[in-house]
Amino acid sequence: MVYSCGMELKKYLTGLTTHERQKFAVSVGTTYGHLANVANGYKPLNEKVCVAVEQRTGNIVTRKDLRPDDWHLIWPELQEQAVAA
């Protein structure tokens, strides 16, 4: 099964050095191998790590990017924010 993950994570990771990728992965609570699998559409990213990625990247990679098919079910407040804006 291939997961539809936004390309933003892949682009973000590509802009980092190997050491920075490892450090980033640890800082969001996972491994670089798992993030690479997510970026290539092989695995989904759990909700807790999605939030950490969004925060750590300063919203460059968002929860919507990481969970495009179900973000509105997990974080309904994001949908409300979009309507208010």
Residue pairs with C-beta under 8 A, 6 or more apart in sequence:
2 41
2 42
3 38
3 41
3 42
3 43
3 44
4 41
4 68
4 69
5 38
5 39
5 41
5 44
5 45
5 65
5 66
5 68
6 61
6 62
6 64
6 65
6 66
6 68
7 65
8 60
8 61
8 62
8 65
9 35
9 38
9 39
9 53
9 61
9 65
9 66
10 39
10 40
12 57
12 60
12 61
13 21
13 24
13 35
13 36
13 39
16 24
21 32
21 35
22 32
24 32
24 35
24 56
25 31
25 32
25 34
25 35
27 52
27 56
28 35
28 49
28 52
28 53
28 56
29 48
29 49
29 52
30 45
30 49
34 43
34 45
35 45
37 43
38 44
38 45
38 66
44 67
45 53
45 66
45 67
47 63
47 67
47 74
50 63
50 66
50 67
51 63
53 61
53 66
54 61
54 62
54 63
54 66
63 71
63 74
63 75
63 78
64 71
64 78
67 74
71 78
72 78
72 79
